Every structure is written in structure tokens, then in C-alpha cells.
């Protein structure tokens, strides 16, 4: 009921079926919801809890309005993310300046045989969504964001990506990783050569 005015307005303005806009909006809300929220499907089974992870997929013919409807649902997330991009750029610039100062301070400390100064702490950056990437790319995203929302206009992009990443494009690559994301919740990925 809370989403009906937004979805109804979009449908009246565009003449597009409201269903894909509703599911796009519902998916966007789930994507920005805290991962600490869990649903308990069975009243008496307190051990079985699931994360609010949704995978809405719009299916329809060409020019049926799937893309604009799903985009409508994502508008508030895109706007929030746009503000973060500007904030992240400033944080990166400030951190780079701090690193430059740190390098100068280290040179002075070496020259004076003084203790090395403390290295600047990298900034915490935040993003709300991504629209492509590998296991490693998504893991990098999760280093600074508490969760990831993946918004892809064409489902074939996800399916094709599952088989292209392994050596020479001859293996399942990231398929297991993407299928594991089906349930949402916490995950951990250690990259080779990284500590």
C-alpha cells in the first residue's frame, strides 16, 4: 500500500504496466535495507532466518517498458549514490594529500633518524549499487560498503558473465559466487596473494 502512489503515478504518466515498477522499487528498498534485518518464515523455528534479498526480473517483449519501469524504482537509490560519488571523490583527494604529506614526513624522519610517523588511515567510502563486475570487484566494493545491490538491465548479462571469467572463458568462473548470493547475508572472500 505504501508503494501504490509511486507506482500508480509512474504507470499513469507512462502507460506502462505498474508491475515491473513495483518490483524494481521493492528490489531497491531491499538493496538499501540493513543486512541485520532478518525474516523468520516459521513462527516456532527461531533458527531459520533469511535476509531480505530480492531478485526481481522483468520479463517482456521489446518496447514493453521493462527498463524504464525498473529504472523508476531505482531513482532514489541512484540519487543517493550520486551524492556519495561526490563525497567519495573528496575523501580520496583528501587522503591522497595526507599520503603526500606522510611521504614528506617520512623523508624528514629518515633524515633526522626519528621514528616513522603514523600512516594515514584510508577513508571509508560508501556506494549503494553496482551494475557489473567480477567476484574480486564485488569483494573490493564490500571492503567499504556494508552490502551490495547489483542492478543490471539485462538478465542475459548475468547469465553470460557466469561462464566467461575463468581462464580462457572455458569454465564456470563466478557462477558459484553469484548463486551463493541468492540468499544474501554475510559472505567472505579471500583473494590469492592478499592478506
Buried (B, 14 or more C-beta within 10 A) or exposed (E): EEBEEBBEEBBEEBEBBBBBBBBBBBBBBBBBBEEEEEEEEEEEEEEEEEBBBBEBEBEBEEEBBBBBBBBBBBBBBEEBBEEBEEEBEEBEEEBEEBEEEBEEBBEEEEEEEEEEEEEBEEBEBBBBBBEEBBBBEBBBBBEBBEBBBBBBEEEEEBEEBBBBBEEEEEEEBBBEBBEBBEEBEEBEEEEEEEE
